[in-house]
Amino acid sequence: MLASVLLALAHVVQATRDTSGPAARPADAVADAPAASDPAYAGDGRLAVAMRGDLWVRAAGGAGRWVRVTSGSAWDREPAWTPDGSALVFASDRAGGSDLWRVRVGASGAAGAPERVTTSPEWDGEPRVVPAAVAAGARPIPAGTIIFVRGRGPTARLWLRAPNGAERRLTSGKGAERWPAPSPDGARIAYVATLDERPQLRVHWPAGDSGRTIVGDRAAERPVWSPGGDRIAFGTRAGRVGVWVAAADGRYVNLVSARRAAAAWSPDGRTLALAELPRAEPAYNGDPDRLGGREGADAAPGAGGLWLIAAPAPPDAGTAAVPLAGPADRRAWNAEAFDRVWSRTARLYYAGPDAARRRARWEALKGAYRPRALASRTDAELASVTHELLRARPPLREAATGRAAVSSAHPVATEAGLEILRRGGNVVDAAVAVSFALGVVEPDASGVGGYGQMLINLRPMREPALIEFMTRAPEAASLADAAPLRNGQPPSDGPALANVPGAVAGMYLAWQKYGSGKLRWADLLAPAIRAAERGVPVSEGLATTLATEREHFLKYEGSRALFFPRGEPLRAGDALRNPDLAWTLRQIADSGANAFYRGAVARRMVADLRGRGNAMRPADLARYFAAERAPVAGSYRGHTIYSSAPPVSGGATLVAQLNAIEAVRAPRLYTEDAPTLHAMIEAWKLVPGTRGRVADPGLWPVRTEAFLSKDSARARWRCFDPRRALTPNDIRGDTLPCARPPDERVRRPGATAAATEGAGADHAAAGAAPLDSHDCVGHDAGAGGRVCHMTGTTSFAVADGEGNVVSTTQTLGTWGGNFHVTPGLGFLYNDKLASYPSDPDEYGARLPNARHGSSLAPTIVFRGSAAARRPVLAAGAAGNAWITAAVYSIVAGVLDAGLGAQRALELPRFLVTRQQGDAGGEFVVQLESGFAPSVVSALEARGHRVQLISLPGEVRMGYAAAITIGRGEVTAGADPRRAGAAGAIGCAGRGDQGCRR
């Protein structure tokens, strides 16, 4: 696999004695053996796997060498044998998307040219071939029929493709369906379905068009039948991770291996081949689907290769490692790996009409680095060369420099801000225009139904002002009100989840108090109204949200009409016209915030929401107000940091991170220096927990001293060990036994286990984010089997060369908010009613009119302090836990490494997460591609558990905005993780047209 080329050191595979079968013999060149995935046995015992994006086959019984049957820069995966063993059907991106292909394979392993099987524009994958004919009433299923998955996320469904090419759906279910597995007699098909928002291992009988759930209490994946058809092996990826064997009727379920792995059952029924899988793929977090699908195994090296195990048996008894093939032709092997990275990067970032100059530079770098890559003698050497290539690549997007600039998530929104600046508006006027425009072009991320915080610095302010416009719970929607609940739990979507929105009030207050006074309120909404009326092209990000959250949007007529005009989700490039939103914005433009909170818009909102189970009343809207609060403030290496204020915790978390890392005297660029990255990770772990400290300051006391105090940071830094990664057991929340002298680290008399565990849980709420990829994986359920949604947010910044700056983060909560559009209004609502603790006596609980918490972190950084200070950076980010991750990395990149806005935005990011489990669980560090291979290895040597979450060359998580501010000139960056765009006005020689650098 390609990622193993780039980020894994030489991986030595040694065979051990297999008590369940013949001993395996080492293959050639196993010192550079890659990881394997997707094992599949033929009837004669030949074993096929996917390695490095190619398919490989080994003869029955482990005899002979691995033979590669496909090659090239395409990513081939998921092989499935035809009944006679003459060919493999597999999934591949050879035609650009994900389709099914077939390749003939001889007994010796010799292969023909791959032939395309499916041509649908939808995502096709996970094929299996029916081994025997099935008499399914009037629609029999012939032997050789391919069963596969078409669609992704909630739209994934099982399809059949007959030998004559006819295609049809297999089942009529409404939930997502994955991983079909026909039984040996073809009469039954096992698969995993999402029903009632939980994954269930089911068996379907095509002959009777019926089915039943076999296993419904765990997050099942990748089922496979035993040769006798009496048992099913399957994996689980959350909760108790492992490989299990169940009776075909579900009478029993036994654990076979504690590894997370894909299984294949040998034809004699005695052995399971297990291809160990990496950690579950992170859930959708606003990262556009630009690659036609991504599996976790594509981004990360295999966890442990390929194993053989007796089945059934005690967990992992008699496990034997299987030697995997190394490169027979090293130069050809290197060429494929290098070209795959280069081509993917070119397709993602240098294919647009405005990228011609950057594409030419990328072409030149290929000529410079490819000969070195081909000459590499090991994967480690190849990884080093490829990393040098990526480090030298031209910017992925264009920055913009001028006397004033805008950085936002969409070019239409950036242009809205520039239009206001050209007309003489100040940075606040421009920010208001950007805010409303983003609600038009990114309606899934923010809008008038949402909330956020805006940080403002206008000369000659003594310190920045912060406008807080978080949502409030309706007065009647306290925890005593059970009306919104279903089976005692909040629904996963819908009108009942909406809190009173704050965005309109926040923007109106900003304009009234801090606007230039030169432009009317209506002028600031004009660009957004124009975009809603005329229409805008659907971005890749919005298209991905609509496809990913399809089943939730389709529940509501207003959402269907807006986003699914022909019954299918709008695709990237389609025109999104929203005359209803234009009407809403025009009411607000004509009558100010009153139109939204007391006028015609308010009346429509209440009538619709209350009619659908929401507790909101006219008085809840009329009483809403945006508040001015003191921003959180801290210092870092001669700079002053201002960020978000309670009830938001992101600013406090950021200051605590920087307070801790300040102990490192001479930090270097963290992507290239293991000691610096290790220290930044450990500083994150040592951030205090927010539970009991940060909530609505109007209802609870707020205590931020532990975050802001340098003394607190120094005390916590006593836990830091430059040679070893901290574990949850070292920290135990705020008890910090690691910070006490060794003889005091035993538990104090009277300290209870419950108190210690509670502190650990508190720590997980702030320092290390709960590991979302294990709690919900896209629309596949994780621990507890629940389906959930990832947080959807946007951020932007506006600044000028005189030191006037705005940084704003605004959101709906999740991507798509509550997925409901009131007919005639044209916008989505937030979903924050379910975001409060469930105990009414708990700190931060859902009391009447309570404002909810969040991790937003709009930030402004000043050089110096007091009257001598001047702003040098504005930044903000999106993506739940990735918000602070992104701002943390940007601040470190600019202040510690001297990077500009664009380079800082393009830095690969990392997130410290916590996976729950036995003995307090473990910390997991998620990394984007782009860290030096030596740095990744050094992290692992210190004991860090690393999860790679993007493909080589790809930046993916935590969209951000950033502007660096000089004297008389500012530079805005454009984050390539979404449709980020930078614009400026007042460049030398170009009047107010701006320029790019």
N, C-alpha and C positions, 0 to 999 in steps of 0.2 A: 504494500500500500504506500502511496506517495508520501503521506505524512511521516511514515516511518523512515523514509529516506531523509527527510528534512530535520526531524526532531528526535530520532532515536539513535543512540550509539550502536555499535556492533552488537547484535543480539545473538548470543551463542545458545543453540538448542542442543541439549544432550539427551539421548534416549535413556530411559530407565526401564527396569523390568516391568512388563505388563502382565499382571497375574491373570488377566482375563483372556489372553490370546497370545499369538506369536510376538516375539520381540521385534521392535522396529529397527531397521538398519539406517545408519546415518546417510544422508544424501551428500552430494558434493557441495563444497563451498558453504557449509552451514554457518560459518562465522558471520556471514552477511545475510542470514535468513530473515525474510520479512515476516510479518504477522499474516495469518490466514483468517478468512471469514467465510460464511455461507457454505458449510460442508454439505455434500450430497453424495450418497452411495448409488451406484448402478446395481442392477440385479446380479451382475457377475462379481461384485465386490470392488470394482474400481471406485476410487474416491476423488471427487472433484471439489476444488475450493477456489475462492477468489483471493488473489494476492497482488497487491500494488495496482489494482485496476485491471488485471488480466486474469484469465481462467487457467487453472493448472489441473492436471490429472495424474494420479499415481495408480499403478497396477494393483490388482487384488492382493491382499495379504501383506501389503507394505513392501513388496518386492520391486526392485528397479527404482529409477530416478523419477522425480517429478518432471512432467512434460508440459510445456506451455502450449495452450491451444488457441489463445487469442493474444494479440499484441497491439501496440499503437498508443496514441495519446488519449484515446477514449477511456472511460471508466466503466469496465465490465464487472458485473456482480450478479449474485443470486442465481447460480447455475441450477438447473433441474434436468435430470436425465429423461429421455424418451423411453417408453416401455421396453423397446428392444436394445437399448444401450448404444444406439448408433449416432446419437446427437445430443447436444446440450441446448436447452432453451435458457436464455438469460436476459437480464435487463442491462441496458447500456445507454449512454448519452451520445452514441456515435452520430446520431442525426440532430443533435442539439438539445433535445428534451430528454425524456426517459421513455424508451420504447422496448418492446420485446424483440429479441433476435434469436437466430438458431445457427449453430455451427456443427457440422458433422465431425465425429471423432472416431477414428479407427481403433482397432484393438491395441495397436502399438502406441496410440496417442496422437498419431498424425491427424491433422485437422484440415478442413477445407476453409473456404472464405465464408465469413459470417453473412447471413441473409436476414434482412429485416422482416419481421413478422407483423407487428402492429404499426399503424401510422396515425393514431389518434393524436390530436393536440393535447389531450389530457396526459397526466403522469401515469405510466404503466409500469408495473414492477411486481416483485414477489411471485414469480411464476411457479407452478407445479403442473405436472402432466398426469392425466388420469390413466392408470395402468390397465384398466379393463372396462369394457362397455357396460353402461348402466341403462336399464330399461326404465326411463323416467316418463311413463305415460306416453303422451303424444309427442313428447320432445326428448327422445333418448339421447344419452350422452355417449358418443363413440369413444373407443379407446384412442389415446393420443390427443384428446381434447386438452387444451391448455386452460387451467384455472389461474386467474391472476387478479391483481388489485388494480383498479383504475380509479384515479383521483387520489387526493392527499388530505390529511387531517380529517375533518368531519365528512368530507365528500368521498372518502375511500369506500369503494364497493367491490364485491366479488363479481367477476365476469368470467364467461366461458368463451373460448374461441375454438370452434370445431375444426377438424382437419381440412374441411372445404373452405375455411376462412370466415364462416358465419359467426357473428358475435352476438351475445345477449347476456343480460344480468343473470346471476345464479339465484339470488334471493330477492325478496321484496322488502327487507328490513329498512328502517330509517336511520339507524345508527351507523357509525364508522365500522368497517369490516377490514380485517387484515390477516395476513399469513395463512392462506388456504393450504390444506394438506389432505389430499385424497387418501382414503384407506387402501390397503393392498388390493381389495376386491373392487374398488371403485364405487362401492355402494354408499359410502359415507364420506363426508368432508368435514374435517375439523378446521376451525378458524377462531379468531378472536374478534368479538363484536363489542361495541360500546353501547350498552343498554342501560337506561336510567342513569346515565353519566358514570357508569362503572364498566370496566373491561370484564368480559366473561368468555371463558373458553367454552365454545359450543360445538355441537356436532349436528350437521345437516344431512337429511336423507333426501337426495334429489328425486327418488322414485315417488315419494309421498309428499314432496314439497313441505317437509316438516323439520323441526329441529328442537333441540333441548340444550340447556346449559349443563356442562359437566363440572366445571370449576368456576365459581363466582366470587370467591373470597380473597383473591389475590391478583396482582397485576400481571396476568399471563401474557406471554409472547412466544412466537415461533414454535407452534406445535408440530410434532412429527409422529407418525404411527410406527408401532412395532411391526415387524414382518408378519406376525400372526394376526394383526388387527385387533388384539385384545387389550392393548395398552397405548397410551399417548404420552410421549415425553414433551415437556414444554419448559420454557424459562420464565423467570420473574425478574423484573428490573428494579423493584422497589420493595420496601418492607423487608422481608427476609429474602434477600436476593439468592438465586440459585437455579439449578436444573432439577426438575421434578418428574416423576413418572406416576401417572394416574391410570386407574382402570378405565376402560372405554366407556363404562356406564357411570363413572364417578364415585364408585364405592369407596375408594381409598386414594390418597395422594401421598407419595413417599419422596423425601429429598434424596437426590442422587449425588449432587455436587453443590458446593457453596459458591462456585464460580458463576458469574453472569456470562452465559454462553449460548451460542446457537448450536443445536444438536442435530446429528444425523444418526440413524439406526442402521447398523450393519445388516446385510441380508440374512445372516444366520441368527440374528436376534440377540447375540451374546454381548455386543459391544456398542457403546455410544461414542461417536466422535464429537468432541466439544471444541468449537472455535470460540475462544474467550473474547468477550465483547468489552469495549471501553465503557465508561460511565454513560448514563443515558444522555441523549442529546438535549441541550437546554431548550426550554419552551420558546415559542415565538415571542420576540420582544421588539417588534418593529423593524427587524432586519429583513429587507426585501428579498423575496425568493428570486434571485437572479441566476441561479444555477440549475433550476429544474429539479430540485430535491437534494437533500443532503442527509446522509446517514452519519451517526456518530463515529462509526468505524472509518469513514472517509477522512475525518479530521484528526483522529488521534491514533497513535500506534496501538497495535493490539496489546491487550493486557497480559497475555501469556502464551500466545501461539495456539497450537492445535494439540489436543489431548485425546487419548483413548481411555475409556473407563468401562468396567463391567456394569451391566444394567440388568436388573436393579442390584444395588449393593449399598453398604453404608456410605455416607458422604465421602467422596473422593478416595475411596478404597481402591487400591490397585491402579492408580492413575499413571499413565505413561506418556511422556512427551513424544510427539511425532516430529522427526526432522523435516524441515521445509526446504524448498529449493532455493539455492542462491543463484546469482547471475551467471549463466553459461557464457554470455558475451557481455563483458563489463561495459564496453563502450556503447553498445546498443541499449543496454539497461540504463545507463546514465543519460543517454540522449532522450529516451522516452520520459524519464523523470523530470529532466530539466525542461523539455519542451512543454510538458503538461503544465508546469508552474508558469512558464512564460506566457503560454497561450491563454490560460485562464485569466491571468492578470491583465493581459491586453484586452480580452473580451469584456472584463468587468469595468475597467477604468480608462482605457485609451481608445475606445471604439466610437465615441461621439463626434459630431461635426466640429466641436470646439476643442478637440483633443489632438489635432494634427501635429502640432509642434511637440507635444509631450509623447505622442506615439513615435515620432521620428527618433526622439532620444531613447525611448524604450527599445526600438529596433537596433540602435547603435550599441546599447548595452548587451543585447543578445550576442552580437558579433564579438564583443570583448570577453564575455564570460562563458560562452558555450564551449569553446575549446578547452578551457580549464575544467569545466564540468565533465566533459567526455573523458578527460585524462585522469579523473579521480580514481583512486585505487580502492576506496572503501566508501560505504554509505556515509560515514562520519565526515570524510573529506568532501564528498558531494554536498552534504548538508551545509558545510561551511561555505562552500563556493556559492550555493544558491542563496544563502543568507546575505552574503556580500552583494549579490545582484539585487535583492529586494531592498537592502539598505541604501543602495545607490540609485534606486529608481526615481524618476521625476515625480512631482506632486500628482496625487490621484485626482485632485480637483484644483481649480484655479483660485488663488487668493485675490483680494482686491484692496488697493491702497488709495487713499485720498484724504481730503480734509474731514470727511465724515463717511461712515461705513455701516453696513448691516450684515450680520451673519444669521441666517435662519435655515430652516429645514426644507425650504422650497423656493424656487426662483420667483414665483409669482408673489409670494409674501415678501421676499427681499426687495423686489421692485416696488411694492406698495410703500415700503419704508423710504426708499430712495425718492419716490415721487413726492412724498411729503417734505423731505429734506430740500429738494429742489425748489419747492414752493415757499421756502422760508421757515418751515416748521422746525422745532427743536427736536432733540433726541426722544423726548417723551411723546410728542406728537407722532413721530415716526414709529415709535414702539406700539402705540395704540393701533395704528394702521396695520402694522405687521401682525398684531394679535388677532384682529378680526379677519384678516386675509388668511391666516393659517387655519382658522375655523372653516373656511371655504375649501381650501385645497388639501387639508389634512383633517377631514371631519371625524375620522376615527381616533385622532389623537387629542384634540382639544376643540374648543368652540364656546359659544355662549352658554351651553349647558354645563360648562366645566368650572374650573377653579385654578388657583395658583398663587404665586407671589412675584412681585416686581420690586427690584432694588434700583434706586435712583440716586445718582450723584450729579448735581448741578452746581457749577461755580456760583457763589463762593460758600457752599454749604460746609459746615464744620464736620459733619459726618453724613453718610448716605441716609436717605429715607427709605423705609420699606413699607410697601402696601401689601397687606395680607387679604386675599379674597378667597379663602378656603370655604368649602361648603358647610352648611349647618343642617343638623337634623331637624325635620319638622317638629313642632312642639308636641304633637300627638304621637310621634313615632318613637317614644321611649322604649326601653326594653320590656316594659310591661305590656306593650301593644304586640299581640301575637298575630295580627292580621297579615303582615307580610310574610310570615313563615310558612314553610311547607315541611310537614313532618318534623317540626321543631327547628328547622334550619332555614336560613334565607335562601330564596331562589338563586339560581346561577345567572339569571339575567332578568330583564323586564322592568316595567314602569315602577314597580314597588320599591326598587333599589335607589331611586333618585333622591338625593338630598337637594336642598335649596342651592342653586348655582350661584357662584360669586363673580364670574369673569366680567360681566357687564358692569357691575358696580365697581370692580377694581379698576377697569379702564376709565370709567367716567370720573372717578375720584382722581386718578393720575392726571387726566386732562384738565380738570377743574383747578387743581392746586399747583401742578407743575408744568402744564403745557405752556407754549410760547405766548398764547393769547393772540397770535397772528392769524390762526386758522379756526374756522368754525368746527364744532363737533362733527357735523355732517360731512365736512371735507375729509375727515380721517376715516370715515366708513366708506367713502365713495369707491376706493379701489376694490374693497371686498364685495360691495354690491355689484359692481361691474363684472367681477369675475364670476359671481354666482349666476348672474343673468346670462352672460355670454357663454359660460362654460369654460372649463379648464381640462387639460388632458389628465387622465387618472395616472397617478404615480405608481411606480412599482410597489412602494410600501402600502398604499391604500388597496391596490389590487390583491396583495398578499393577505391583508387583514380580511378582506371580503371573502376570499377563498378559504382562509383558515377558519373563520368564525361563521361560516355560511349558515349552519343549522340554527344559530342563535338569531342572526339577522332575519332569516326567513319566517320567524314566528310572528313578525309585526308588520302590518300592512304598510305603514309609513316607511319603514326601512326597505321593504320589498320594492315599493314604487320608486324609491330614490336610487337604490344601489343594485337592484336586480330587475331592470326594466323589461327584460324578455325572459325572465325566469332563471337567468344565469348571472353570476356576478360580473360587474364591469371589469374589464381587463385593462392592463397597462396600455395607455395611449387612447383608450376610449374617451369620449367627451362626457364630463360630469356637469350637467346643468341643474341648477337648483333654484328655480324661481320662488319656491316657498321660503327658502332661507333669505333670498333677496327681499321678499316682503317683510320678513321679521327684522332684518337689518335696517330696512327703510323706516320701520316704525321707531326703532331705536335712534336712528339718525335724526328723525324729525322731533322726537319728544324726549331724548336723553334716556337715562337709565329708568325713569319712571315708566316708560312704555313696557319695559321688560318686567318690572316688579309690581306695577300697579295698573297698567293699561291693557290694551287689547291682547298683547302677547301673554301677559299674566293670566288673563281670564281663560284663554285657550289652554294654557298649560295646566291650570288647576282642574278645569273641566275634564281634560283627558286623563291626567294622572290619577285623580281621585276616582274616576270611573273605572280604573284598572287596578285598584288596591293600594295606591299610595296615600299616605296620611297628610300630604301637603294641602294647606288651606291658603286662601288669599292673604290672610294675616302673616303667614310664614314668609311669603315673598315680600310683602310690604315692609316688614320689620328687618329685612336683611340689610346689612351695611358692611362695606369693606373697611378694614381697620388699619391705621398706621401704627406700626410697632418698631421698637428699636431692633435693628439687625444684630445678629450674633457677631461679635468682633474678637479677633485674635491677632497674634503677630507671628511672623515667620521669617527668620534671616533678614531682618531689617525692613520687612514689609508688613503692612497692616492688611488683614483679611476681613472683609465683611461678607456675610452670607445670610441665609434664610433664618427666620425667627420662629419660635414656638407659636402655634402647635406643631410646626414642622421641625424635624430633628436633623435634617441633612446638614445644615450649617454647623450645628454643634458637633456632629460627627466629623466633618471636615476639619474643624479647628483642632479637635482632639487628635486626629491623625497627624496633622502637621506639628502639633506640640511634641508628639512622641518622636517623629522622624528627625526633628531638629537636633536630637542627640547625636546624629551622624554628622561628623564634622565636615567631611568633604564628599557629599554624594555625587555620583556620576550618573550618566544616562542609564536608567534602570533596565532598559532592554538589552544593554550590552555589559552590565556589571552585576554579577551575582550577589556580592555583599550588599549593594544598594537595594536591589530588589528584595532580597531576604529581609532587610531591615524595614522596608516599606510594608511588606506583608505582615511582619510581626507587629509593627505599629498599629496596623488595622485591627489585629486580633486583640490588642490591648485597649481599644476604645471602650469606655464605660457603656453599660447597657442603658437603654432609654426608658425601660419600664419603671413607672413610678416617678419619672423625672420630667418628661416632656409631654404635655397635652394642652388642651385649650386653656390659655392663661386667664380667661374670664371665669373659669369654673374650678380650676385646680391650681395649687401652688406649683410653680415651675422651678426646677433646680438644675441649673446648667454648670454649676461650679466645677464639678468633676471633669467636665469636658474642656472648660476654658482655662483651668488653672495649670500653670507651668509646674508647680510643685506636684500636683497630682500626676502629671505626665512623667516627671522624673521618678516618682515613686513606682509607677507602673513599669517604667523602663528597666527597673532592676530585674525584671523577668527575662529581659532580652539575652539571648545566647547567640553569638555570631556563628556558632558551629551547629546549632540544632534548632529545628522548628518546634515551636510551642504546640502543645496539644490542649484540647478542652480540659483535660484533667489538671494541667498545669495552672490553668486560669480560674476555673470555677467561678465565672462571672466576676462580681466585684469583691469576692473574698480574696482573690489573688494570693494563694499560698506561695506561688513562685516568687513573690516580692518580699517575703519574710525571710529572715535568716534561716539557714538549714535546720537549726535545732528548734525552730518555732513552726515548721511547716506541717507538723502533725496536727490533726484536728483538735481544736480547743475543746476542753471538757464542756459538755452540754450542747455542743453544736450537733445538730441533727443531720442525718443524710438528706432529709427532705429540704432543709435549708440550703445545703450545698448544691443540690440538684436544681433548686429554684434559681439560685444565683447563676448557674450555668445557662439555664434557659433564658434568663434575662440578658446575659451577654450575647446570646445568639440573635437577639432582636436588634442589636445595634452594631456591635463590632463585626461579627461575621454574619452575613446574610444567611437565612435558612436556604438550603440548597433546593431552589425551585425545580431544577431539572430532575430531582428525585421525587418531588411531591406532585408535579404534573408535567408531563412531557407533551407539549403541544396539546392535542386533543386526546392523547392517550393518557390513561390514568396512571398514577404512581402510587405512593404509599397510601394505604387505605382505599385505593381504587377510585379516587375522586377525579373528576374533570374540573380544571380551573383555567383561568385566563391570566395572561401576563399584563403587567401595568403598561398603559399607553400614555405617552407624554410627549411634549415638544418643548424646545427652549430656543431663545434667540437673544441677540445682543445688538445694541445700537450705540455708537460712540462717535465723538468728533475730536479733532485735534486740540480743542481748548480744554479738554478734561471733563466734558459732560458725557455721562455714561448711563445706560440702562441695561440691566440684565434681568430677564424674565423667564420663568418656567411655568407652564400652564398645561392642564391635562383634563381628561375625563375620568381618570382612574385606570381602567383597563383599556386595551385596544378595542374600540367600539363602545366604550362606556357600558351602559346597560342594554345596548343594541336596539333601543326603542326610539323611533322618530314619531313625534306627534304629527298626524296628517295636517298639512297646511303650514307647519312651522319650519320644517327642513333641517333640524339639527338633532344630534344625539345628546342624551343626558349622561351625567356622571352616574356612578354606581356605588356611592360611598356609604349608603345606609348600613351596609353589612361590614364596614371596616372598623367598627368599635369593638372593644372587649365585650364578651357576652355576659359578664357578671355585673349587675347594676350597681353593686357596691365597689367595683374595681376602679382604680385610677384611670381616667380617660374613657369611662363607659359612655354609652349612648344615652345621654340625658337630653331633655328637651332643649333645643337650640344649640347643642354642643357642636363645636367645630372639630372636624376630624384631623388626625395626624397624617404625616407623609414624610418622605425622604427628599423632597425637592431641595435644590441647593444653588439657586442663582447667586453668583459671586462676583464681587469687584475687589481687585487687589490694588493696593497703593504702595508706592515706594516711599519709604520714610514714614514719619509719624507727625501728629499734630499739624501745625500750620504749614510745615515744610513738605508735607506729603503731596504726591500727585498720582493719579490713577495710571496703571501700566497694563492692566489686564481685566477684561470682562469675560466671564465664562458661565455656562450652565449646561445641563445635560438632561437626557431622558432615559427611562428604562429601569424604574424601580431601584433595585440594589445597585444597578450599573450607573445610577446618577452620581452618587458619591465616587464610585470607581473612576468615572470619566473625569470629573472635576479634579479629583486628587491627582490623576496622571497628568492633566493639562497644567495644573499649577506647578507640579514638580518639573515638567518638561520646560516650562517657560522660566521659572525662577532658578532652578538648579542646573539646568543644561543649556540655558540661553537660547531656546528654540523660539521661532516665530509662531504665529497663530496656526498656520497651515500645517507645519511639521508637528506641532503639539497635538493638533486634532487627529493626525494620522498615526500617531504613536499607537502601537498595539497595547491593549488594555488588559488588566487583570482584575479578578473579583475573588475575594476571600469568602468562601461559603462554608456552611457547616452542615454535614450530613448527620442526621440523628441515627443512633444505633446503640449497641451494647457499650458499656464502659464510657459513657458520655459521648459516643460518636467520634467523628474526626473532622478536621478542617480539610477542605478541598480547595485548591487554587485553580480557578478557571483562567486559561490564557488564550488570547487571540494569537494568530500566527504572527511571527515577526520577532520573537525573542531569539537571541543568539542560541544555537544548540548547546554551547558550553554552559550558558546560563541555566537552561532547563535542566541539564544534567547536574549542575551544582545544586540547584534547588532540591532535586530528588535525593542527592547525596546527604543533604541536611535533614531529610525526613519529610519534606513537603509531599503531599499527595497532589499531583498535577493532572488536570484535565484540559486537553486541547480542544477548543470549541470552534475553530474556523479552519478552512482549508488553507494550505500554503499560499501566501500572497494576498489573502482575503482579510479585510477588517470588517467586523460584523456587529459588535454589541455596544450599546451605550452611546447613541447619537448625541452629539454635543455642538454647541456654538461657542465661538471664541473670537475676540478682537484684542489685538495688542495695540497699546496706545502710546504714541510718542509725543514729541513737542510739535504741535501743528499738523501732525499726520497720524493716521490710524490705518491698521491693516486687519481686514476681516478674513477669517478662514472659512472654508466650506467642507463640512464633514461628508466623506463619501459613503458613510454607512447608510444614509438615506438619500433623499434628493437635495442634500445640502447645497446652498448657494450663497456666495459672497458678492457684495456689490459696494461700490464707493462712488462718491461724487467729488469733484474739485481736484482732479489730478493735473499735474503740470502739463500745459499745452493742450488740454482737452476740455477746458471749461468745467462744466458741471456734469460731464458724462462719466467721470470716474475712469479708473484704469485697472489693469490686472498685472500681477507680477508672478 
